[in-house]
Every structure is written in structure tokens, then in C-alpha cells.
Amino acid sequence: MPPSSQSSPSSPSPSSSFVSSAPLSRRTALQAAGATALAVGLTNLTATTARAAGAEAAPALVTYPRPSAMPTNTSFKVRVRTAPDGEWQTLDIWRPQLGEINPTTGSSKIYNSSLAYFDFQGSVEIEVTYLKGGTTKARVRPDSYGIKPEVLGDTLRFTLDGPRNVVVQINDDIFDCLHLFARAVEKKRPAADDPDVIYYGPGVHTTADGTLLVPSGKTVYLDGGAVLKATVIFRDVEHAGIAGRGVLAGTAGGGALVENSRNISIGAVTVLNPNGYAVQLGEATGVTIKGLGSFSSKGWGDGIDVFCSSNVVIDGVFMRNSDDCVAIYTHRWEYYGDTTDITVRNSTLWADVAHPINVGTHGNTDNPEVLKNLHFKNLDILDHREPQMGYQGCIALNAGDSNLIKNVKIDGVRVEDFRWGQLIHMRIMYNTKYNTSVGRGIQNVYVKDLSYTGKPLATCLLLGYDAKHAIKDVTFENLVVNGTVIADSMKKPTWYLTTDTIPMHTNEHVTNLRFLTTAEAEAAATS
């Protein structure tokens, strides 16, 4: 792997001032960044010789340097090669930091962890060596991928034939582990002097005030070896975004902020330890977040928070956060309006604190709002740890502040053994710490193919507030808890409730709650 380099960014607009390592002109800076990026890409690109016009189908591997100024971790050595016999390349290791709350004192303990990433097409063989030694167990997560590594002492190997975000866990250590992002090769990299691109080549970059305001029509491109220590802001703009494989690290605010903007795309960059959320959306529409990675260890270190926004797609993200991974709300601060048509899919969520998914806490008591048409599909939830009963739930629908939550579809969610909390939590609430009124209700929730594998569950809660603030029309189809399909028709003592078998507690303000097998749901749909 070539040595890391410090490069200066191109100047995006007069509104932002940059601190660079050398006083280069805009043109010189662009050329230097572009040349460095091209050299990195060519040096670290391994591909079989193209024998036909379809060269893009050839196996390929792209690795990226970690700037020497960025901290590393020394628990793992990682090598990768195109399968079956490409040249081995050693990956640089980054140091994400993770948090855990002491339930007795409330203090937070910070752990150093490991991250490596690369791009490929075809298939690759990965070799991971645990440098601390003493390996007795090795696990590659999510479990749903079915990856069973070959283990030889402290070294393990496995093969990937498609993009995957995985966690390599040694001896059940969930903090001193390796997070590995194996992404698809970028289809198109912009030129460094493209007038529509704010280009950052390999190296560490800062701005004078810790922010980067992006104009309409501009894309911020972070090369895979680039680190930007600035919150990227899209405010009152359209048709703009972030792309590349670089890192937003240690930002004074969150990673990216999208306010009163439309048609914004955020790509497969990685957010490390921001002071705030990885991404915050407020009064935004037409936002796509695809391939983002996020790690946090500080208080209120949410992943993606959505306020008063519509037509948002969150796809293929990996979130490991010290607060909610994905939170969906209506009004808070200066944001107003309903939140509608939000999709979260094909992603992996790990909450070291609070919820993997949280919906509905914040809203507008004076002018009540609605959260509707929410779809969560094909997700792996790897952990949830929250001692506070009011903030539990791998999936939590918590209607407060006169919010109404309706038309929610949860489809194909796999939950692995988690440390502390509940599988499902639905509640009409009046949390006086955050709310000024009780939520209006939760209506029309369909949960299909939700599975849990792990230790016996703590009791899940479905709680309406009163007859006027109720939970109505909730259906579970093919809910599987430790291999048992939970259905109203299942074999059990006649005096038992179906919810006893999960276990789940519901109160008298939950109406039309059903548990169906897949066959029963299909029969009902055709009748």
C-alpha cells in the first residue's frame, strides 16, 4: 500500500475558507489532489487482463490509504486479494470509537475498535489475523450472511462474492472487533477539476469554521484516502450531494446536515465520532442515503435523524451508534410538518445505546403532525443495549407530542442476540422530559418475517394511553422467536394468550392485534 499523503482541497466557493498544508492555488491544488488520487487508484487496483470488450466484468480490487495523521488500532492485520490467486494487499486500519453507559453511575466508557474498507468486483478472499493472540472463537456477522470462516490459530479466512459490511468478532469481544466494509467498485469517479465537484484527494482537510456549505448543483467528492474534518451542510439547495469513499471525522457538529433542501444524495462515505448526528434531515424531500457507514461514542451520537421530511430512502447503510441508529420524528427546533414516505432497507444497525430504530417521540402539540408510510425492509439488527425501560425496543414506535403514527410496514428484519432491552416496543406516550402532550395513536402496522435468535427475551410492551389514544390494527405475520413461529393458531394451553409465548404485554388500549402464519396471511389475502 502506498504511503499516505497530505493534500490540499479545491476551493468550493467564496463562502468557505480552508486550512491547507501548503499555500497552493486552486488550480494547483486540484491537480495535486487529482494526481495523487489517480496514483492511489492505479497503484491499488488489481484486475485480470481484459480479454474482451466487457473489461468492467473483470475481477478488481481497490484499496485506500489512511492518512498518517489519523489514529489506527493494532488488534488486527487484514489482507485481501482477488479470488482465487490475486496478489495479497494489506489494508490500513482506522480507529472508530464506541461507547457504553454504566447503568449504575451513568458514566460512559469509550472503547477503541477497528475499521478497514476496500472496493471490489468479482470475488475476494479476506485474511484477518488477531494480533493479540489467544483466539478460541471467531464469528463473522451478521449471522444471516452465513459466513463460516476457516480458522487457523489466530488467522481466519473467508471469501466474499458480493459487497458486504461485516463485523469480525474474536472471542465474543464486541468492542475490540474488526468492522470491514467491502463495497462495490465505483462506477464513475469525477475529475478533480470538474466544475460541479468539490474534490478532496487523499489527506486530511479542514475548514476555517468547521463547516462546508454546499451550493445547489455541487457534489462533494471524498477520495477513499481523504478525511474532511467539517460538517457538510446542505441548506436551501437542490440537486447536490456527497460521494466517494472518504471519511468525515471528528466534526464539530454532525457529519452532514440537510435543511429545507431537495434532491440530495449522500453516498458511501464513513462518519467517525462526530459531535452530533451522522446525518440530520430537517424539512427535506427527495433524499437518498446509500452505503453510508457511521460510528459514534459520544452522548446524543445518533446515526440518521429525520425531522419533518418526505421521500427519503436509506439504503445499504451500516450504523453503529451511541444513541438511536435511525430516528424518525416530526417537529423539533425550527422544523415543522409531517414526515412521510420514509424507507430504510438493506442495512445493518447496532445500537450501543438506545434504539436501532425509533419513531415518533418529537412532534407539534399546537398543530399536530403525522408520521406515515414508513417502510423498514431487509435489515439486520446486531445489538441493542438500553437499561431505561422507556427507551427500549430494537424497533420502537413511540407516539408523543400529539403525533399520529400510521401505515408502517416492517418486512424481513433479523435480530441477533442483544444485550439489554426489548425486541418490539409500541407505546402512546407522554414523556414529560421530551413531550408536551400525549401522542394521538399508532395505526395500521404490519410486521412480516421478523425473527429473533438469542437468549430468552425480556417482555415486549404494546401500550395504548387510553381509549382515545390507542394502538389499532397491528398484524404480525411469521414472527419467529428462537425458531418458534408465533401465531394465534399455535399449539398452547387454551387459557394462554398468544403474546405470552413471545413474551409480550399488551394493555386494553391495543385493539385488533393479530398473529398469523405465512400460509394464513396468504389465505386471508386471497379470500
RABELVEN-V617026 format. One record per residue. RES is the residue in one letter. NEAR is the number of other C-alpha atoms within 10 Angstrom. Layout:
RES & NEAR
RES & NEAR
//
This chain:
M & 14
P & 12
P & 10
S & 20
S & 20
Q & 21
S & 25
S & 28
P & 33
S & 26
S & 18
P & 22
S & 12
P & 7
S & 10
S & 15
S & 16
F & 18
V & 13
S & 18
S & 14
A & 10
P & 10
L & 15
S & 12
R & 15
R & 13
T & 14
A & 24
L & 25
Q & 19
A & 20
A & 27
G & 24
A & 14
T & 21
A & 24
L & 17
A & 13
V & 25
G & 18
L & 12
T & 14
N & 19
L & 15
T & 21
A & 20
T & 12
T & 9
A & 12
R & 8
A & 9
A & 7
G & 8
A & 12
E & 13
A & 13
A & 15
P & 20
A & 23
L & 26
V & 24
T & 26
Y & 28
P & 24
R & 28
P & 21
S & 13
A & 12
M & 13
P & 11
T & 18
N & 17
T & 15
S & 17
F & 22
K & 18
V & 23
R & 18
V & 22
R & 23
T & 25
A & 18
P & 10
D & 9
G & 17
E & 13
W & 16
Q & 19
T & 15
L & 19
D & 22
I & 25
W & 23
R & 21
P & 24
Q & 22
L & 25
G & 25
E & 20
I & 19
N & 11
P & 11
T & 7
T & 7
G & 9
S & 11
S & 16
K & 12
I & 15
Y & 14
N & 18
S & 23
S & 23
L & 22
A & 22
Y & 22
F & 22
D & 20
F & 25
Q & 23
G & 18
S & 18
V & 25
E & 18
I & 21
E & 21
V & 19
T & 19
Y & 22
L & 13
K & 10
G & 13
G & 11
T & 17
T & 11
K & 13
A & 20
R & 17
V & 20
R & 20
P & 22
D & 17
S & 12
Y & 11
G & 9
I & 15
K & 15
P & 18
E & 13
V & 17
L & 10
G & 13
D & 18
T & 19
L & 20
R & 17
F & 16
T & 19
L & 17
D & 13
G & 13
P & 19
R & 16
N & 19
V & 20
V & 20
V & 22
Q & 19
I & 21
N & 13
D & 13
D & 11
I & 15
F & 18
D & 21
C & 20
L & 28
H & 24
L & 19
F & 21
A & 21
R & 20
A & 19
V & 18
E & 14
K & 6
K & 7
R & 12
P & 16
A & 15
A & 25
D & 17
D & 12
P & 12
D & 17
V & 21
I & 22
Y & 28
Y & 30
G & 33
P & 29
G & 29
V & 27
H & 21
T & 21
T & 17
A & 12
D & 13
G & 17
T & 23
L & 24
L & 18
V & 24
P & 21
S & 19
G & 15
K & 19
T & 25
V & 21
Y & 24
L & 27
D & 29
G & 28
G & 26
A & 32
V & 30
L & 27
K & 23
A & 25
T & 28
V & 24
I & 21
F & 25
R & 18
D & 15
V & 21
E & 22
H & 17
A & 23
G & 27
I & 23
A & 24
G & 24
R & 26
G & 26
V & 24
L & 26
A & 24
G & 20
T & 24
A & 16
G & 18
G & 27
G & 31
A & 26
L & 19
V & 23
E & 19
N & 17
S & 22
R & 23
N & 18
I & 23
S & 19
I & 21
G & 22
A & 25
V & 25
T & 27
V & 28
L & 26
N & 27
P & 28
N & 21
G & 22
Y & 31
A & 32
V & 25
Q & 21
L & 25
G & 27
E & 23
A & 28
T & 23
G & 18
V & 25
T & 18
I & 21
K & 21
G & 24
L & 24
G & 23
S & 29
F & 31
S & 31
S & 28
K & 22
G & 16
W & 16
G & 25
D & 33
G & 32
I & 25
D & 20
V & 23
F & 29
C & 25
S & 30
S & 25
N & 18
V & 24
V & 18
I & 21
D & 21
G & 23
V & 25
F & 27
M & 27
R & 30
N & 33
S & 30
D & 27
D & 30
C & 31
V & 23
A & 21
I & 24
Y & 28
T & 29
H & 28
R & 15
W & 9
E & 8
Y & 19
Y & 19
G & 22
D & 22
T & 29
T & 22
D & 18
I & 22
T & 18
V & 21
R & 21
N & 18
S & 22
T & 26
L & 27
W & 26
A & 30
D & 29
V & 29
A & 28
H & 30
P & 31
I & 25
N & 24
V & 24
G & 29
T & 27
H & 24
G & 33
N & 23
T & 17
D & 10
N & 12
P & 18
E & 24
V & 24
L & 29
K & 20
N & 19
L & 23
H & 17
F & 21
K & 19
N & 18
L & 24
D & 25
I & 23
L & 23
D & 23
H & 31
R & 25
E & 24
P & 17
Q & 11
M & 12
G & 15
Y & 19
Q & 27
G & 26
C & 29
I & 23
A & 26
L & 24
N & 30
A & 34
G & 30
D & 30
S & 28
N & 31
L & 24
I & 29
K & 20
N & 18
V & 22
K & 18
I & 21
D & 18
G & 20
V & 24
R & 20
V & 25
E & 20
D & 16
F & 23
R & 15
W & 21
G & 25
Q & 25
L & 26
I & 17
H & 24
M & 23
R & 25
I & 30
M & 26
Y & 19
N & 17
T & 11
K & 6
Y & 12
N & 19
T & 17
S & 19
V & 20
G & 31
R & 25
G & 26
I & 29
Q & 18
N & 18
V & 22
Y & 17
V & 20
K & 23
D & 20
L & 20
S & 20
Y & 22
T & 16
G & 12
K & 12
P & 12
L & 19
A & 13
T & 17
C & 20
L & 22
L & 23
L & 21
G & 26
Y & 21
D & 15
A & 12
K & 10
H & 22
A & 23
I & 32
K & 18
D & 17
V & 19
T & 19
F & 22
E & 23
N & 23
L & 25
V & 20
V & 21
N & 14
G & 10
T & 14
V & 20
I & 22
A & 21
D & 15
S & 11
M & 14
K & 9
K & 12
P & 8
T & 7
W & 6
Y & 9
L & 14
T & 20
T & 19
D & 13
T & 15
I & 21
P & 17
M & 19
H & 14
T & 18
N & 14
E & 13
H & 17
V & 22
T & 16
N & 10
L & 16
R & 15
F & 23
L & 21
T & 21
T & 17
A & 11
E & 14
A & 16
E & 12
A & 10
A & 10
A & 8
T & 6
S & 5
//
